[in-house]
Amino acid sequence: PAVKGNLETRALQFGPYRLDSSVWHSGGAGGSNDASEHKVLEEAWLSTCDREHPHYRLSAGRIVHSADGSFLARHVVLKFGSVPVFYFPILWGSTDERRSFMFKPGYSSRKGAYLELSRTWAIADLGESDLQLDLMAKRGIGLGSNTHLETENQELDVNAYGVLDSDPPETEPGFNRRFEETHDRYRLHSYYRNRLTDDLTLRLNVDFLSDIDMLEDWFKRDFRRLQQPRSYLDLSYDRQLYSLGLTVRPRLNDFYTTVETLPELRLDVPRLAIGELPLQYQGSTTAGYYSLKWRKFDLSRRDVLDELVYDPERHDAPGDYQSWRGDTLHFLYLPLALEDRVSLTPR
């Protein structure tokens, strides 16, 4: 593009341009930059498509970017080819990653044409929080928020997402895997850690879900890591020679079959040398009260199960049961060095 201006003051003006990077591609009718790093772009567009004429792009009649990272865009249009899909008279935000505004247009077979908008705020020196809005042609409107705060001894994560799903998963009319079809879908997840003393740590994890497929549909990374999320309260006292812990693990989502821990006490001793002897010791002892709770189906299928296992108040699910349980495990090790690079540890 043709450029004119003053290199000493960095006041520049340029004509039609095209910029390409490994991810982003942009172009426009022209722009300017003054000495205070105040930038103006005219008839600008942005896309991740590298075609000469992008399959999709976000265009604006005028974009003003200030030195503090804030920007204001007017007459913003999301286009697929030459067809406009969304229009925003004004969009504003910041390119500062700690208080940034993000928009992501795209298309997928699951969502259809979509536009993802999010705004991030810094919370002093403690962390950050964001608010996101998803507009999806096939699935509806989603709204979510993520907050992360951290100090030297405490950490808090709060994640919430809800969607008015116009196309929820369905295995038969009105039902999904024998559960009633759900259009109002959500997830509320919170994790809290507090290091009360140098040795004592409190951990709390809460995960509420609207339905059995919510995690797989909208949080695939979490689903691959743990198909059935757990909610728990854990208090751990860790010393060099032993670790003592107390855990409570209830069931919060009744579409999962879960063994509740109400509560469990554990004592773990790491592998230790026994005085001057060549032996080593390691032990683990747990005791607790446990309750097995079967998932509660909305659609009964008694014809395929043995009538003897039915609980008349629970459709076709077997009855729940509870029990106290205690166990203790102890090992003695005898490490042997056979050669410089070969060792054997019978136990």
C-alpha positions as CSV (number, residue, x, y, z in Angstrom):
1,P,0.0,0.0,0.0
2,A,1.0,3.6,-0.5
3,V,2.3,5.2,2.8
4,K,3.0,8.8,3.6
5,G,3.8,10.6,6.8
6,N,6.5,11.5,9.3
7,L,8.7,8.7,10.6
8,E,10.1,10.8,13.4
9,T,6.6,11.5,14.9
10,R,5.2,8.2,13.6
11,A,2.2,10.0,12.1
12,L,1.4,7.9,9.0
13,Q,-1.4,7.5,6.5
14,F,-1.8,4.5,4.1
15,G,-4.1,3.4,1.4
16,P,-5.7,0.0,0.6
17,Y,-3.9,-2.8,2.4
18,R,-3.8,-6.6,3.0
19,L,-2.1,-8.2,6.1
20,D,-1.6,-12.0,6.4
21,S,-0.3,-13.9,9.4
22,S,-0.2,-17.6,10.4
23,V,-3.7,-17.3,11.9
24,W,-5.3,-13.9,11.1
25,H,-5.9,-12.2,7.7
26,S,-7.1,-8.7,7.3
27,G,-7.6,-5.9,4.8
28,G,-9.2,-2.5,4.3
29,A,-9.6,0.7,2.3
30,G,-6.9,2.5,4.3
31,G,-6.0,4.0,7.7
32,S,-3.9,6.4,9.7
33,N,-1.7,6.6,12.9
34,D,-0.8,9.7,14.8
35,A,2.0,10.5,17.2
36,S,-0.1,9.4,20.2
37,E,-0.5,5.9,18.7
38,H,-4.2,6.7,17.9
39,K,-5.0,4.4,15.0
40,V,-8.0,4.6,12.6
41,L,-8.9,1.9,10.0
42,E,-11.5,2.5,7.3
43,E,-13.6,-0.3,5.7
44,A,-11.6,-3.0,7.5
45,W,-12.2,-6.7,7.7
46,L,-10.8,-9.6,9.7
47,S,-10.9,-13.4,9.1
48,T,-9.1,-16.6,9.8
49,C,-9.8,-17.8,6.2
50,D,-6.7,-17.3,4.0
51,R,-8.5,-17.1,0.6
52,E,-8.2,-14.0,-1.5
53,H,-12.0,-13.6,-1.0
54,P,-12.6,-15.1,2.5
55,H,-15.5,-17.6,3.0
56,Y,-16.4,-15.6,6.1
57,R,-15.2,-12.4,7.6
58,L,-16.1,-9.7,10.2
59,S,-16.1,-6.2,8.6
60,A,-16.5,-2.7,10.1
61,G,-17.0,0.7,8.5
62,R,-14.5,2.3,10.9
63,I,-12.3,1.1,13.7
64,V,-10.6,3.5,16.2
65,H,-7.9,2.0,18.4
66,S,-6.4,4.1,21.2
67,A,-3.0,3.8,22.9
68,D,-4.4,2.2,26.1
69,G,-5.6,-0.8,24.0
70,S,-9.3,0.2,23.8
71,F,-11.1,0.2,20.5
72,L,-14.4,1.2,19.0
73,A,-15.8,-0.3,15.8
74,R,-18.9,1.0,14.0
75,H,-21.3,-0.8,11.6
76,V,-19.9,-4.3,12.2
77,V,-21.2,-7.1,10.0
78,L,-20.5,-10.8,10.1
79,K,-20.6,-12.2,6.5
80,F,-20.5,-15.7,5.1
81,G,-19.5,-15.1,1.5
82,S,-21.5,-12.0,0.5
83,V,-24.4,-12.8,2.8
84,P,-24.6,-10.7,6.0
85,V,-25.5,-12.9,9.1
86,F,-25.2,-10.6,12.1
87,Y,-25.1,-6.8,12.4
88,F,-23.8,-4.7,15.3
89,P,-24.1,-0.9,15.1
90,I,-21.2,-0.5,17.6
91,L,-18.7,-2.9,19.2
92,W,-16.1,-1.8,21.7
93,G,-13.5,-3.5,23.8
94,S,-9.8,-3.8,24.4
95,T,-6.8,-5.6,22.8
96,D,-5.3,-5.8,26.3
97,E,-5.5,-9.5,27.2
98,R,-6.4,-8.7,30.8
99,R,-9.4,-6.7,29.8
100,S,-10.0,-7.9,26.2
101,F,-13.0,-8.3,24.0
102,M,-13.1,-11.3,21.7
103,F,-15.4,-12.2,18.8
104,K,-15.2,-15.5,16.9
105,P,-17.4,-16.2,14.0
106,G,-17.6,-19.7,12.4
107,Y,-19.6,-22.6,11.2
108,S,-19.9,-26.2,12.3
109,S,-22.3,-29.0,11.6
110,R,-23.3,-29.1,15.3
111,K,-23.8,-25.4,15.9
112,G,-24.5,-24.1,12.4
113,A,-23.4,-20.6,11.8
114,Y,-22.3,-19.1,15.1
115,L,-20.8,-16.0,16.7
116,E,-18.9,-16.2,20.0
117,L,-18.5,-13.0,22.0
118,S,-16.6,-12.6,25.3
119,R,-15.3,-9.8,27.5
120,T,-12.5,-10.2,30.1
121,W,-11.9,-8.1,33.1
122,A,-8.9,-8.0,35.5
123,I,-9.8,-8.2,39.2
124,A,-7.1,-6.2,40.9
125,D,-4.0,-8.4,41.2
126,L,-6.1,-11.5,42.2
127,G,-7.1,-12.8,38.8
128,E,-9.7,-12.2,36.1
129,S,-13.3,-12.9,35.1
130,D,-15.0,-13.1,31.7
131,L,-18.5,-13.1,30.4
132,Q,-19.4,-14.9,27.1
133,L,-22.3,-14.9,24.8
134,D,-22.8,-17.6,22.1
135,L,-25.2,-17.1,19.2
136,M,-25.8,-20.4,17.3
137,A,-28.1,-20.9,14.4
138,K,-28.8,-24.6,15.2
139,R,-28.5,-24.7,19.0
140,G,-29.8,-21.3,20.3
141,I,-28.3,-18.8,22.7
142,G,-25.6,-19.7,25.3
143,L,-24.4,-17.5,28.2
144,G,-21.5,-18.3,30.5
145,S,-18.9,-16.8,32.9
146,N,-15.5,-17.9,34.1
147,T,-13.7,-16.5,37.1
148,H,-10.2,-17.3,38.5
149,L,-8.9,-15.8,41.7
150,E,-5.6,-16.7,43.4
151,T,-3.6,-15.6,46.4
152,E,-0.6,-17.1,48.1
153,N,-2.7,-19.5,50.1
154,Q,-6.1,-19.6,48.3
155,E,-7.4,-20.4,44.9
156,L,-11.0,-20.1,43.5
157,D,-12.4,-21.1,40.1
158,V,-16.1,-20.5,39.3
159,N,-17.4,-21.6,35.9
160,A,-21.0,-21.3,34.8
161,Y,-22.6,-22.0,31.4
162,G,-26.2,-22.2,30.3
163,V,-27.8,-22.7,26.9
164,L,-31.4,-22.7,25.6
165,D,-30.7,-25.7,23.4
166,S,-33.1,-26.0,20.5
167,D,-31.6,-29.3,19.3
168,P,-30.6,-31.4,22.4
169,P,-29.5,-35.0,22.0
170,E,-32.3,-37.5,21.6
171,T,-32.2,-41.3,21.4
172,E,-36.0,-41.7,21.0
173,P,-38.9,-39.2,20.9
174,G,-38.9,-37.1,24.0
175,F,-36.1,-39.0,25.7
176,N,-32.3,-39.2,25.7
177,R,-30.8,-42.5,27.0
178,R,-34.0,-43.0,29.0
179,F,-33.9,-39.6,30.5
180,E,-36.4,-36.9,29.6
181,E,-35.2,-34.5,26.9
182,T,-33.8,-31.3,28.4
183,H,-33.8,-27.9,26.6
184,D,-32.7,-25.8,29.5
185,R,-29.1,-27.1,29.9
186,Y,-26.5,-25.8,32.3
187,R,-23.3,-26.5,34.2
188,L,-22.1,-24.9,37.4
189,H,-18.6,-25.9,38.5
190,S,-16.6,-24.4,41.3
191,Y,-13.2,-25.4,42.8
192,Y,-11.8,-23.9,46.0
193,R,-8.5,-24.5,47.7
194,N,-7.4,-23.0,51.0
195,R,-4.0,-23.7,52.6
196,L,-5.1,-23.2,56.2
197,T,-1.6,-23.9,57.6
198,D,1.7,-25.2,56.2
199,D,0.4,-28.7,56.8
200,L,-3.4,-28.4,56.6
201,T,-5.2,-27.9,53.2
202,L,-9.0,-27.7,52.5
203,R,-10.3,-28.5,49.0
204,L,-13.9,-28.2,47.8
205,N,-15.1,-29.2,44.3
206,V,-18.8,-28.8,43.2
207,D,-20.1,-29.8,39.8
208,F,-23.8,-29.5,38.9
209,L,-25.0,-30.6,35.5
210,S,-28.5,-30.4,33.9
211,D,-28.3,-33.8,32.1
212,I,-26.1,-36.7,31.4
213,D,-24.8,-35.4,28.0
214,M,-24.1,-31.8,29.1
215,L,-20.4,-32.4,29.7
216,E,-19.8,-34.3,26.4
217,D,-21.8,-31.8,24.3
218,W,-20.3,-28.5,25.7
219,F,-17.1,-29.4,27.6
220,K,-15.4,-32.0,25.5
221,R,-12.0,-31.5,27.1
222,D,-13.3,-32.1,30.6
223,F,-15.3,-35.1,29.3
224,R,-12.2,-36.8,27.8
225,R,-10.4,-36.4,31.1
226,L,-13.3,-37.5,33.4
227,Q,-16.5,-38.8,32.0
228,Q,-18.3,-38.6,35.4
229,P,-17.3,-35.5,37.4
230,R,-17.0,-35.8,41.2
231,S,-18.1,-33.3,43.9
232,Y,-16.2,-33.6,47.2
233,L,-14.9,-31.9,50.3
234,D,-11.4,-32.9,51.3
235,L,-9.3,-31.9,54.4
236,S,-5.7,-33.1,54.3
237,Y,-3.0,-32.9,56.9
238,D,0.4,-33.7,55.3
239,R,3.5,-34.3,57.3
240,Q,6.9,-35.8,56.3
241,L,6.2,-39.2,57.9
242,Y,2.4,-39.5,57.3
243,S,-0.7,-38.0,55.7
244,L,-4.1,-37.9,57.4
245,G,-7.2,-37.0,55.4
246,L,-11.0,-36.7,55.7
247,T,-13.2,-36.8,52.6
248,V,-16.9,-36.3,52.0
249,R,-18.1,-37.2,48.5
250,P,-21.9,-36.8,47.9
251,R,-23.9,-37.4,44.7
252,L,-25.2,-34.1,43.2
253,N,-26.4,-35.4,39.8
254,D,-29.0,-38.2,40.0
255,F,-28.5,-39.4,36.4
256,Y,-25.1,-41.0,37.5
257,T,-24.6,-44.2,39.5
258,T,-22.3,-43.2,42.4
259,V,-20.8,-44.6,45.5
260,E,-21.1,-41.8,48.1
261,T,-18.5,-41.3,50.8
262,L,-20.1,-40.0,53.9
263,P,-17.4,-39.7,55.2
264,E,-14.0,-41.5,54.7
265,L,-11.0,-41.2,57.0
266,R,-7.6,-42.3,55.7
267,L,-4.0,-42.5,56.9
268,D,-1.1,-43.0,54.5
269,V,2.5,-43.6,55.4
270,P,5.0,-43.2,52.5
271,R,7.9,-45.7,52.1
272,L,10.3,-45.2,55.0
273,A,13.5,-46.8,56.1
274,I,13.2,-48.9,59.3
275,G,16.1,-47.7,61.5
276,E,19.4,-49.3,60.6
277,L,17.7,-52.3,59.0
278,P,17.8,-52.8,55.2
279,L,14.0,-52.9,55.2
280,Q,11.5,-50.2,54.2
281,Y,7.8,-49.9,55.3
282,Q,4.7,-48.4,53.6
283,G,1.2,-48.5,54.9
284,S,-2.4,-47.3,54.1
285,T,-5.5,-47.4,56.3
286,T,-9.0,-46.2,55.4
287,A,-12.4,-46.4,57.2
288,G,-15.7,-44.9,56.1
289,Y,-19.4,-45.1,55.5
290,Y,-20.4,-45.6,51.9
291,S,-23.8,-45.5,50.0
292,L,-24.3,-46.9,46.5
293,K,-27.0,-44.8,44.6
294,W,-28.2,-46.0,41.3
295,R,-29.1,-43.5,38.5
296,K,-32.8,-42.6,38.3
297,F,-34.2,-43.2,34.9
298,D,-37.3,-41.3,33.7
299,L,-38.3,-44.1,31.2
300,S,-39.0,-47.5,32.8
301,R,-38.0,-50.8,31.0
302,R,-39.1,-53.5,33.4
303,D,-39.5,-55.9,30.6
304,V,-35.7,-56.3,30.1
305,L,-34.7,-56.7,33.8
306,D,-35.3,-59.2,36.5
307,E,-38.4,-58.2,38.6
308,L,-36.5,-59.3,41.8
309,V,-34.2,-56.2,41.6
310,Y,-37.0,-53.6,41.3
311,D,-37.5,-51.0,43.9
312,P,-41.2,-50.0,43.3
313,E,-40.4,-46.3,44.2
314,R,-37.5,-46.2,41.8
315,H,-38.9,-47.3,38.4
316,D,-36.6,-50.2,37.2
317,A,-33.5,-49.3,39.2
318,P,-32.1,-51.7,41.8
319,G,-32.4,-50.6,45.4
320,D,-29.7,-48.5,47.0
321,Y,-27.6,-49.9,49.8
322,Q,-25.2,-48.6,52.4
323,S,-22.3,-50.1,54.5
324,W,-19.5,-49.3,56.8
325,R,-16.1,-50.5,55.6
326,G,-12.5,-50.5,56.8
327,D,-9.3,-51.8,55.4
328,T,-5.6,-51.6,56.1
329,L,-2.6,-52.5,53.9
330,H,1.0,-52.8,55.0
331,F,4.1,-53.6,53.0
332,L,7.8,-54.4,53.8
333,Y,10.3,-53.8,51.1
334,L,13.9,-55.2,50.8
335,P,15.7,-53.1,48.1
336,L,18.6,-55.0,46.6
337,A,21.3,-53.7,44.2
338,L,22.5,-56.6,42.1
339,E,24.7,-54.6,39.8
340,D,25.4,-50.9,39.1
341,R,22.4,-50.6,36.8
342,V,20.2,-53.5,38.1
343,S,18.1,-53.4,41.3
344,L,15.4,-55.7,42.7
345,T,12.9,-54.8,45.4
346,P,11.0,-57.8,46.8
347,R,8.0,-57.0,49.0
